[in-house]
């Protein structure tokens, strides 16, 4: 496997970790996690810069003449501008926005068939994408399920506290504080995993199926699920209505299962052949 491809994979992984940590701080307020995001982002940008320089040296010119080269160089420019913008404004939302665009462009470049000289190598890469896509999605489903269970426990314990029912069920379940923390954190982690899965899945689908993958029912359903979870996370951040979040979380999980069980049957997303 080409060494430059592996380096690009490492860059993408570091960007994903940085994005996840930054998002965690934005929604759940943890300054230590924000430091982790910035620490991880620094070597990612350095590797990104060195990769662009290496490509330029290899080509003997500035790597901007082809579409793939332009995407690669543009992604570096965007993340550098994003860091400068963040330093001047101290706005985490700004850095998050630049990171998301950079990751999207880097994913397209890294896994584009334009980068590989042989069909066999391209096929090997897109099949690796499929494994990561499916693995991230399945892990997200498990995380959402555990988060939903904690949402149920939160509502039960909340009712017990309001009605002052300190019975056996009250002491056999998690405390309401623990249920709340686990519910919020796992929901957030699930959104990150599902977002990674759908981004990689779309890139894989573009390679195998073509642009029609963007209209696939499974893709549209998954994007809708991510948006709904993101909305309730934003609501609980600004309105602090955890009870409503728990109810919505349970309802959305039902939609997650419908998306998994029903839309998968009418989707062509995972039907492919070597």
C-alpha positions, -999 to 999 in steps of 0.1 A, spaced: 0 0 0 13 34 -9 30 52 20 15 86 11 -20 71 13 -13 58 48 0 92 58 -32 108 45 -52 83 65 -33 93 96 -40 130 88 -77 122 84 -78 102 117 -62 131 136 -86 156 121 -115 134 131 -102 131 166 -97 169 168 -132 175 154 -148 150 179 -130 166 209 -138 201 198 -175 192 193 -175 175 227 -163 207 244 -188 228 225 -218 207 236 -207 193 270 -182 220 281 -149 203 289 -119 226 286 -94 197 290 -110 180 259 -106 213 240 -69 212 247 -67 177 234 -84 189 202 -58 216 197 -29 193 206 -41 167 180 -48 193 154 -13 206 154 5 175 142 -23 169 117 -18 203 101 20 198 101 17 164 83 -8 179 59 16 207 51 45 183 46 24 161 24 14 190 1 51 201 -1 61 165 -9 36 163 -36 48 196 -50 84 184 -50 74 152 -66 55 170 -94 80 198 -98 53 224 -95 26 238 -73 0 211 -69 -31 230 -81 -34 221 -118 -57 190 -115 -89 188 -96 -75 163 -71 -44 185 -65 -66 216 -60 -88 198 -34 -57 187 -15 -41 221 -15 -74 239 -8 -80 217 23 -46 228 37 -53 265 30 -87 262 47 -75 246 79 -47 271 82 -71 300 77 -94 283 102 -67 282 128 -58 319 122 -94 328 124 -98 309 157 -67 325 172 -81 360 164 -118 354 174 -115 326 199 -146 311 183 -148 273 185 -177 273 161 -155 289 135 -128 263 139 -154 235 139 -167 248 106 -133 249 89 -125 214 103 -156 199 89 -149 213 54 -113 202 56 -122 167 66 -148 165 37 -122 177 11 -95 154 25 -118 124 25 -126 130 -12 -90 135 -21 -76 106 0 -101 80 -13 -105 93 -48 -96 68 -76 -76 97 -92 -49 89 -66 -43 53 -75 -26 39 -105 -43 6 -107 -79 -6 -106 -69 -34 -81 -55 -9 -57 -85 14 -60 -108 -16 -53 -88 -25 -23 -91 10 -9 -129 13 -14 -134 -21 2 -114 -8 32 -138 22 32 -167 -2 34 -154 -20 64 -148 13 83 -182 26 72 -201 -5 84 -181 -8 116 -187 28 126 -224 26 118 -228 -6 139 -209 9 168 -231 40 166 -263 19 168 -249 2 199 -240 35 215 -275 50 206 -291 20 222 -272 23 255 -280 61 254 -317 53 249 -317 29 279 -302 56 301 -328 80 288 -355 56 300 -337 53 334 -335 91 336 -372 95 331 -380 67 356 -357 82 383 -371 116 376 -406 104 382 -396 86 413 -380 117 427 -410 139 419 -434 114 435 -409 106 463 -410 69 456 -378 57 471 -386 20 465 -364 -10 454 -365 1 417 -352 36 427 -321 22 445 -315 -6 419 -311 19 390 -285 44 383 -288 78 400 -305 104 379 -272 124 376 -254 93 362 -282 85 338 -282 121 325 -244 122 319 -243 88 302 -273 96 281 -259 129 268 -223 117 263 -233 85 245 -257 104 223 -230 128 213 -205 100 206 -232 82 186 -236 113 164 -199 115 158 -196 78 149 -227 80 126 -213 112 109 -180 94 103 -198 64 89 -220 84 65 -191 106 52 -170 75 45 -200 57 32 -209 84 7 -173 86 -5 -174 48 -9 -207 50 -27 -195 76 -51 -167 53 -61 -188 22 -65 -224 34 -73 -219 69 -85 -237 102 -78 -271 84 -74 -259 73 -40 -267 108 -27 -304 100 -34 -304 66 -17 -331 62 10 -306 48 35 -283 78 30 -311 103 33 -326 85 64 -292 84 81 -285 121 75 -320 129 89 -312 109 120 -279 128 125 -297 161 121 -324 152 146 -299 141 172 -278 172 166 -310 194 171 -319 179 205 -282 181 216 -282 218 207 -316 223 224 -304 207 257 -272 228 255 -291 261 253 -324 253 271 -311 227 296 -344 207 293 -330 173 299 -364 156 304 -375 167 269 -342 155 256 -347 121 271 -381 118 255 -369 129 221 -339 106 224 -362 76 229 -384 87 199 -354 92 176 -340 58 185 -372 43 172 -366 61 140 -330 49 140 -342 13 141 -367 20 113 -339 35 93 -318 4 99 -345 -22 94 -369 -8 68 -348 16 47 -321 -10 44 -345 -32 25 -352 -6 -2 -317 7 -4 -291 -3 -30 -263 13 -9 -246 -19 2 -254 -41 -28 -221 -42 -47 -199 -67 -65 -163 -72 -70 
